[in-house]
């Protein structure tokens, strides 16, 4: 078996034995699930962190933001390192960093050390594309496609797994106990990787474009900072707009650097392929919509009855609302490889976007009963699961094996930015719907936000349909 050529020389791949493959697949799933769940630990613990460390809620919010930020910055770098012959070492060192960060979140140290630990945990988000690269190199083609789809799905539903567990532990033993869960599972992931991760195929090399990495990191820091600082847009619009212009300029400079580099961080020429560019556009807009609905439902569920709506759920019970999201997301991920034998991946993207749009419509029309929120979350999970499972197929159909980690890393950066903007847009719409002197937005503001989400999913659907109309010979060389 050979991989894609590097420098004109076929690259020898090393498929693992059947017994080893049985161990490799659950290991890949487990690692992808762990890094996603640990990165999401900040979400249910924000209030507990503010109380424990005597900081504002805005400062506590950074325990989530800094993890997303470090993940977005680390992902393309790890993707490039994972494209070379040191992929196993890259995976192990990264997980060691995550474990060290998890230890910092548990130790009785000041708040700044907690942020440092959360940043180290967020670096693990960059491992998901590497798990895909391992699957594509060491599993038979048909098997690897199904595994890659499931890796993509579990990286999404990991939030639904980690949220209720962390919330329960926080209620029982405090914030340190909740972060202790992260330390246990990341240590288990490191041991799993050490025992199961194979070496990369021979003949590959990968150098990190340091200049490109620095410029991209600066641009992503600005983008995610602007997405997270909603007050900056409402109180200092000119400053926010200026920083947005700087971020766009940095992204343009980065693209120019990558096009001229002989060892680019991301192969921009590959990303410019119509299928890859279209998939990334769909991921960006779709990510905005998906995370917007997730934010709306969880926030609505925790709004106290005194606001005239909402259910006043505790953090733990609100976390249980995510169970339908995780379960149906996993079901969709399992079904997608079977369905894609009859339906193309772009059409699956379009269909999944329609399902997510249906979740928005359900939330907009019916949310007076808790069961309706569970139903909307289940619809969202099914749509997100199908979308996530189909996305790698669109991109990898036109991507050499040696570039799997790098190209999928870029897709995950796009997804992270889309998610962050989705959360920010939700906050801005709800803030605009909050009357003077009121603590909570009007109920109608949630309907407005849902309509914005429907628009985002309509754009995602049209983009995916445009991909589906391309000739098969253009998307599957």
Protein Blocks (a to p, Z undefined) as FASTA:
>chain_A
ZZddeehiacddddddfklmmmmmmmmmmmmmmmmmmmmmmmmmmmmmmmmnopafklmm
mmmmmmmmmmmmmmmmmmmmmmmmklmmmmmmmmmmmmmmmmmmmpccdfklmmmmmmmm
mmmmmmmmmmmmmmmmmgcfklmmmmmmmmmmmmmmmmmmmmmmmmmmmmmnojklmmmm
mmmmmmmmmmmmmmmmccddehiacdddfklmmmmmmmmmmmmmmmmmmmlmmmmmmlmm
mmmmmmmmmmmmmmmmmmmpmbdfbafklmmpmklmmmmmmmmmmmmmmmmmmmmmmmmm
mpcfklopajhiafklmmmmmmmmmmmmmmmmmmmmmmmmmpcfklmmmmmmmmmmmmmm
mmmmookbfklmmmmmmmmmmmmmmmmmmmmmmmmmmgcfklmmmmmmmmmmmmmmmmmm
mmmmmmmmmmmmpcehiabdcfklmmmmmmmmmmmmmmmmmmmmmmmmpcfklmmZZ
